[in-house]
Amino acid sequence: MDSNAILILNLLFYFAAFYFFQRRSAGFRFGSVVLFVYFFVSVISLFLFNSEFSNFNDLSLLPFVYLFVVFLIFVYPLLNLREKKFSDIFIYDSRCLDFLSILLITLTLLNFFWEIQLLSLSSLFDYNMILNSYDQSHEELELMTSESSVLRMLYVVIRDFSFPLLIYNILLKKKKMIYGILFSIILGILLSLSNSSRNGLVSLVVSLPYLYIILKYRLGEKLKKKLLFILAVFVIFIGFIFFIITYARFGQESNDKLFYSLENYTGQSMLVFNNYGMDANGIRYGDRTAPLIRKLLGLKTSTNYYERRFVYSKMLVNDSYFITFIGDFTLDYGPMFAVIILSIFSFLFFRCLKIYNKYSLSHIFILYLYYNWCVRGFTLWTYSEKLGNLSLVMFFVIFCLLRYKEKYFYGTKQR
């Protein structure tokens, strides 16, 4: 079958999933966001494959079928989530979450002042400055993942909790904390801009629907429209900054190259998965997705991604390419074990979210972990590397601590 025909068929898979989900759904839901993102990626991958700058191999149908089926298995609990239950969410004061809120604000400020020398409004539009800060930030990241900066490592882990903590404080109307966390989010964007990384901007954009969907059931129509307007302005502004960073990093040669870089960022993951996701001439044995577990077991683990690329240099693809979160698992464990592992995680999320008639604070955190995993997973797995693993563990620990308190101190056991 022709590669373009395969890409069109792949596009129709995701379009059908999105269309039928919306037909049976009332309004804008978490499933709507996730399915639309992957449908959009499938559309861009068609244009990317036919770009004059692309050099992908011919495509086959089986990898796309595998990717789509495993994707549906994993997102099944999210597609069956009843968001309306957030209209009657059980909320309470939590010392643990208050402490995390203060810790987030403090660490953001400390890291902002640490990197203040990199933050210059003029440098954000300077090509050479942006490239230099981008290279420097990656060198510093390697040092950080080598455990030389506990403070910055802690910040990288704790910043993932920004939006769940923001919702917690909004629900309890803690104005000072709300302003503090919003300020932390803005500083986090500036920190991302200072090293010319688009990751922070992407993280913010995908987090905004999460914020809106949970809060919309507790807001009046007037406030809901105001929130939608603010979020829309935010997205447009972030899109503008994203374009500037992309132009500075890739757009010096020609406009065609600039648009190719945007297409490549968005659409490469499905194409790379098709070429290498099912067979990359070896596996990494969890070196990227579970380095924390490997280290605890006493197994040799790569200290950074440069070392990993060297160790697994015989593989046909490495983590410098996007391959979806599913691809990260197939490269680490092979297609068969990847299905098993992701199915187990899907079942865990199902147990955490589906069985309760009444949602509480604990569900806000586990839902963000799951939603973030799915949406940002169109590139790579968000919770890879040691810091990502640590963030994943912390999410489950916080969920368990909050759930324990809710069940045994507040009696929210109903199912």
TORVO-477596 format. One record per residue (C-alpha): x negated, y negated, z; residue number from 1. Coordinates in steps of 0.05 Angstrom, whole numbers. Last residue first. Example, Ala and Ser with C-alpha at 12.3 -4.5 7.8 and 13.67 -1.06 7.14 Angstrom:
BEGIN
{{-273, 21, 143}, 2}
{{-246, 90, 156}, 1}
This chain:
BEGIN
{{369, -81, 906}, 415}
{{375, -114, 974}, 414}
{{314, -114, 1018}, 413}
{{309, -188, 1033}, 412}
{{306, -179, 1109}, 411}
{{270, -244, 1126}, 410}
{{214, -217, 1169}, 409}
{{208, -145, 1143}, 408}
{{227, -151, 1070}, 407}
{{205, -222, 1054}, 406}
{{141, -217, 1094}, 405}
{{122, -152, 1059}, 404}
{{139, -183, 991}, 403}
{{95, -243, 1005}, 402}
{{35, -200, 1024}, 401}
{{47, -152, 966}, 400}
{{53, -208, 914}, 399}
{{-8, -243, 943}, 398}
{{-48, -178, 937}, 397}
{{-23, -166, 866}, 396}
{{-43, -236, 844}, 395}
{{-110, -230, 879}, 394}
{{-126, -165, 843}, 393}
{{-113, -198, 775}, 392}
{{-156, -258, 794}, 391}
{{-212, -212, 814}, 390}
{{-207, -174, 748}, 389}
{{-210, -240, 711}, 388}
{{-272, -261, 751}, 387}
{{-306, -194, 737}, 386}
{{-292, -194, 662}, 385}
{{-222, -186, 633}, 384}
{{-158, -217, 661}, 383}
{{-137, -257, 600}, 382}
{{-141, -198, 552}, 381}
{{-158, -225, 483}, 380}
{{-124, -271, 432}, 379}
{{-49, -255, 429}, 378}
{{-57, -237, 502}, 377}
{{-44, -309, 522}, 376}
{{30, -294, 518}, 375}
{{32, -225, 549}, 374}
{{-18, -232, 606}, 373}
{{10, -301, 623}, 372}
{{80, -272, 628}, 371}
{{57, -214, 672}, 370}
{{15, -257, 719}, 369}
{{69, -311, 721}, 368}
{{122, -258, 737}, 367}
{{80, -231, 794}, 366}
{{74, -300, 825}, 365}
{{147, -322, 818}, 364}
{{169, -253, 842}, 363}
{{135, -262, 909}, 362}
{{173, -327, 920}, 361}
{{241, -292, 918}, 360}
{{288, -259, 869}, 359}
{{353, -226, 888}, 358}
{{382, -164, 856}, 357}
{{314, -130, 858}, 356}
{{297, -69, 816}, 355}
{{273, -104, 753}, 354}
{{214, -147, 775}, 353}
{{162, -108, 814}, 352}
{{183, -39, 790}, 351}
{{183, -62, 717}, 350}
{{116, -95, 728}, 349}
{{88, -30, 754}, 348}
{{120, 9, 696}, 347}
{{87, -38, 645}, 346}
{{20, -29, 681}, 345}
{{27, 46, 675}, 344}
{{47, 39, 601}, 343}
{{-15, -4, 589}, 342}
{{-60, 50, 619}, 341}
{{-28, 107, 580}, 340}
{{-27, 69, 514}, 339}
{{-100, 50, 522}, 338}
{{-118, 122, 538}, 337}
{{-94, 144, 469}, 336}
{{-122, 85, 428}, 335}
{{-193, 88, 457}, 334}
{{-216, 67, 526}, 333}
{{-253, 0, 521}, 332}
{{-240, -18, 448}, 331}
{{-168, 6, 455}, 330}
{{-160, -37, 517}, 329}
{{-187, -101, 486}, 328}
{{-145, -86, 425}, 327}
{{-82, -86, 467}, 326}
{{-102, -154, 495}, 325}
{{-105, -180, 424}, 324}
{{-166, -172, 378}, 323}
{{-199, -241, 381}, 322}
{{-272, -238, 359}, 321}
{{-333, -255, 401}, 320}
{{-314, -194, 442}, 319}
{{-349, -145, 396}, 318}
{{-335, -109, 330}, 317}
{{-366, -51, 292}, 316}
{{-395, -17, 353}, 315}
{{-469, -1, 348}, 314}
{{-485, -64, 388}, 313}
{{-452, -36, 450}, 312}
{{-510, -52, 497}, 311}
{{-528, -116, 459}, 310}
{{-457, -142, 458}, 309}
{{-450, -126, 532}, 308}
{{-514, -164, 548}, 307}
{{-489, -226, 513}, 306}
{{-421, -217, 547}, 305}
{{-450, -223, 616}, 304}
{{-475, -179, 674}, 303}
{{-460, -114, 636}, 302}
{{-441, -58, 684}, 301}
{{-480, 3, 706}, 300}
{{-434, 47, 747}, 299}
{{-435, 44, 823}, 298}
{{-360, 58, 830}, 297}
{{-350, -12, 857}, 296}
{{-387, -39, 796}, 295}
{{-344, 0, 748}, 294}
{{-281, -24, 784}, 293}
{{-303, -97, 777}, 292}
{{-324, -86, 705}, 291}
{{-253, -64, 686}, 290}
{{-231, -96, 620}, 289}
{{-300, -111, 591}, 288}
{{-342, -51, 611}, 287}
{{-281, -5, 613}, 286}
{{-316, 52, 577}, 285}
{{-340, 8, 519}, 284}
{{-316, 52, 462}, 283}
{{-347, 78, 398}, 282}
{{-348, 67, 323}, 281}
{{-294, 13, 324}, 280}
{{-235, 59, 310}, 279}
{{-163, 40, 325}, 278}
{{-176, -34, 338}, 277}
{{-227, -44, 282}, 276}
{{-195, -68, 217}, 275}
{{-122, -74, 240}, 274}
{{-144, -104, 306}, 273}
{{-186, -155, 270}, 272}
{{-126, -174, 228}, 271}
{{-80, -179, 288}, 270}
{{-129, -222, 327}, 269}
{{-148, -269, 269}, 268}
{{-83, -309, 266}, 267}
{{-87, -366, 315}, 266}
{{-160, -383, 321}, 265}
{{-172, -365, 247}, 264}
{{-115, -408, 224}, 263}
{{-142, -468, 262}, 262}
{{-213, -454, 236}, 261}
{{-185, -448, 165}, 260}
{{-151, -515, 173}, 259}
{{-218, -547, 189}, 258}
{{-254, -510, 134}, 257}
{{-204, -537, 83}, 256}
{{-214, -607, 112}, 255}
{{-288, -602, 95}, 254}
{{-357, -594, 126}, 253}
{{-350, -631, 192}, 252}
{{-286, -596, 213}, 251}
{{-312, -539, 257}, 250}
{{-330, -563, 327}, 249}
{{-308, -636, 324}, 248}
{{-246, -619, 283}, 247}
{{-226, -564, 331}, 246}
{{-235, -610, 391}, 245}
{{-193, -664, 356}, 244}
{{-138, -615, 337}, 243}
{{-133, -589, 409}, 242}
{{-128, -661, 433}, 241}
{{-70, -674, 386}, 240}
{{-36, -609, 405}, 239}
{{-43, -628, 478}, 238}
{{-8, -694, 465}, 237}
{{48, -660, 427}, 236}
{{56, -608, 482}, 235}
{{58, -660, 537}, 234}
{{110, -702, 500}, 233}
{{153, -639, 493}, 232}
{{144, -623, 567}, 231}
{{167, -693, 587}, 230}
{{228, -689, 541}, 229}
{{247, -620, 568}, 228}
{{241, -645, 640}, 227}
{{286, -705, 624}, 226}
{{337, -659, 591}, 225}
{{337, -613, 652}, 224}
{{343, -672, 699}, 223}
{{406, -696, 664}, 222}
{{435, -625, 659}, 221}
{{426, -612, 733}, 220}
{{366, -571, 756}, 219}
{{362, -504, 793}, 218}
{{371, -458, 733}, 217}
{{322, -500, 692}, 216}
{{266, -490, 743}, 215}
{{247, -419, 724}, 214}
{{252, -429, 649}, 213}
{{217, -497, 650}, 212}
{{155, -476, 689}, 211}
{{145, -413, 648}, 210}
{{156, -454, 584}, 209}
{{99, -501, 607}, 208}
{{50, -445, 622}, 207}
{{37, -427, 549}, 206}
{{17, -500, 534}, 205}
{{-28, -505, 596}, 204}
{{-66, -441, 580}, 203}
{{-76, -463, 508}, 202}
{{-105, -529, 533}, 201}
{{-152, -494, 581}, 200}
{{-176, -446, 527}, 199}
{{-192, -501, 477}, 198}
{{-262, -511, 506}, 197}
{{-299, -574, 490}, 196}
{{-341, -571, 554}, 195}
{{-314, -637, 580}, 194}
{{-246, -622, 550}, 193}
{{-236, -562, 597}, 192}
{{-257, -604, 657}, 191}
{{-208, -657, 634}, 190}
{{-153, -605, 630}, 189}
{{-170, -581, 700}, 188}
{{-167, -653, 724}, 187}
{{-96, -656, 697}, 186}
{{-77, -590, 732}, 185}
{{-109, -615, 797}, 184}
{{-69, -680, 793}, 183}
{{-6, -639, 784}, 182}
{{-27, -597, 844}, 181}
{{-37, -659, 888}, 180}
{{27, -692, 864}, 179}
{{67, -630, 882}, 178}
{{30, -622, 948}, 177}
{{47, -692, 969}, 176}
{{119, -683, 947}, 175}
{{135, -619, 984}, 174}
{{205, -609, 955}, 173}
{{209, -535, 977}, 172}
{{227, -514, 906}, 171}
{{175, -562, 877}, 170}
{{121, -535, 924}, 169}
{{133, -463, 903}, 168}
{{138, -484, 830}, 167}
{{70, -519, 833}, 166}
{{40, -458, 868}, 165}
{{64, -413, 812}, 164}
{{35, -464, 762}, 163}
{{-34, -472, 793}, 162}
{{-47, -399, 811}, 161}
{{-95, -386, 754}, 160}
{{-137, -443, 782}, 159}
{{-157, -397, 840}, 158}
{{-202, -351, 801}, 157}
{{-241, -403, 762}, 156}
{{-246, -445, 826}, 155}
{{-275, -387, 865}, 154}
{{-328, -376, 812}, 153}
{{-345, -450, 814}, 152}
{{-356, -448, 889}, 151}
{{-393, -381, 888}, 150}
{{-444, -406, 838}, 149}
{{-502, -359, 823}, 148}
{{-457, -297, 814}, 147}
{{-482, -276, 745}, 146}
{{-414, -296, 720}, 145}
{{-433, -367, 738}, 144}
{{-499, -363, 702}, 143}
{{-465, -339, 638}, 142}
{{-412, -393, 646}, 141}
{{-468, -445, 652}, 140}
{{-496, -423, 585}, 139}
{{-426, -426, 556}, 138}
{{-416, -496, 584}, 137}
{{-482, -519, 553}, 136}
{{-462, -495, 484}, 135}
{{-395, -532, 488}, 134}
{{-428, -594, 518}, 133}
{{-477, -597, 460}, 132}
{{-423, -586, 408}, 131}
{{-379, -640, 438}, 130}
{{-436, -689, 444}, 129}
{{-456, -677, 372}, 128}
{{-386, -689, 345}, 127}
{{-369, -750, 387}, 126}
{{-294, -758, 400}, 125}
{{-293, -729, 470}, 124}
{{-360, -763, 482}, 123}
{{-328, -832, 483}, 122}
{{-282, -811, 540}, 121}
{{-341, -787, 580}, 120}
{{-337, -727, 626}, 119}
{{-402, -687, 626}, 118}
{{-432, -725, 685}, 117}
{{-369, -711, 725}, 116}
{{-384, -637, 724}, 115}
{{-396, -627, 799}, 114}
{{-346, -683, 815}, 113}
{{-293, -644, 778}, 112}
{{-314, -579, 810}, 111}
{{-306, -609, 880}, 110}
{{-239, -640, 862}, 109}
{{-212, -575, 832}, 108}
{{-237, -536, 893}, 107}
{{-201, -582, 941}, 106}
{{-135, -582, 902}, 105}
{{-135, -506, 895}, 104}
{{-154, -495, 968}, 103}
{{-97, -541, 991}, 102}
{{-47, -502, 949}, 101}
{{-76, -435, 971}, 100}
{{-68, -455, 1044}, 99}
{{4, -476, 1033}, 98}
{{16, -410, 997}, 97}
{{-11, -370, 1056}, 96}
{{26, -413, 1106}, 95}
{{91, -396, 1071}, 94}
{{154, -438, 1079}, 93}
{{215, -404, 1050}, 92}
{{251, -392, 984}, 91}
{{301, -339, 962}, 90}
{{319, -353, 889}, 89}
{{392, -365, 872}, 88}
{{385, -397, 804}, 87}
{{324, -352, 792}, 86}
{{373, -295, 783}, 85}
{{392, -327, 716}, 84}
{{325, -303, 689}, 83}
{{349, -231, 682}, 82}
{{287, -195, 657}, 81}
{{300, -141, 604}, 80}
{{252, -170, 553}, 79}
{{200, -178, 608}, 78}
{{206, -105, 629}, 77}
{{197, -83, 556}, 76}
{{135, -125, 544}, 75}
{{86, -66, 549}, 74}
{{126, -16, 510}, 73}
{{141, -68, 456}, 72}
{{67, -85, 448}, 71}
{{49, -11, 445}, 70}
{{99, -2, 388}, 69}
{{75, -64, 350}, 68}
{{1, -49, 357}, 67}
{{11, 24, 335}, 66}
{{52, 3, 275}, 65}
{{0, -50, 256}, 64}
{{-56, 1, 263}, 63}
{{-17, 51, 219}, 62}
{{-3, 4, 160}, 61}
{{-73, -4, 131}, 60}
{{-111, -68, 114}, 59}
{{-168, -82, 66}, 58}
{{-228, -111, 101}, 57}
{{-229, -183, 126}, 56}
{{-275, -234, 93}, 55}
{{-237, -299, 100}, 54}
{{-262, -366, 73}, 53}
{{-218, -366, 10}, 52}
{{-157, -356, 55}, 51}
{{-111, -298, 37}, 50}
{{-121, -261, 103}, 49}
{{-111, -327, 141}, 48}
{{-44, -340, 108}, 47}
{{-17, -272, 127}, 46}
{{-48, -277, 197}, 45}
{{-11, -342, 206}, 44}
{{56, -306, 199}, 43}
{{36, -250, 247}, 42}
{{13, -301, 298}, 41}
{{80, -337, 294}, 40}
{{117, -270, 306}, 39}
{{71, -257, 365}, 38}
{{86, -325, 395}, 37}
{{161, -318, 380}, 36}
{{165, -251, 416}, 35}
{{131, -279, 479}, 34}
{{171, -343, 482}, 33}
{{239, -310, 470}, 32}
{{223, -256, 521}, 31}
{{213, -309, 573}, 30}
{{282, -337, 557}, 29}
{{314, -393, 516}, 28}
{{389, -385, 506}, 27}
{{436, -328, 521}, 26}
{{406, -265, 494}, 25}
{{436, -211, 450}, 24}
{{423, -247, 385}, 23}
{{358, -275, 411}, 22}
{{329, -205, 422}, 21}
{{354, -183, 353}, 20}
{{318, -241, 319}, 19}
{{253, -236, 358}, 18}
{{246, -161, 347}, 17}
{{265, -168, 274}, 16}
{{215, -225, 264}, 15}
{{161, -184, 298}, 14}
{{170, -124, 252}, 13}
{{182, -169, 192}, 12}
{{112, -200, 200}, 11}
{{82, -130, 200}, 10}
{{119, -115, 135}, 9}
{{93, -179, 105}, 8}
{{23, -161, 127}, 7}
{{29, -91, 96}, 6}
{{54, -121, 31}, 5}
{{-6, -168, 32}, 4}
{{-53, -110, 42}, 3}
{{-24, -70, -17}, 2}
{{0, 0, 0}, 1}
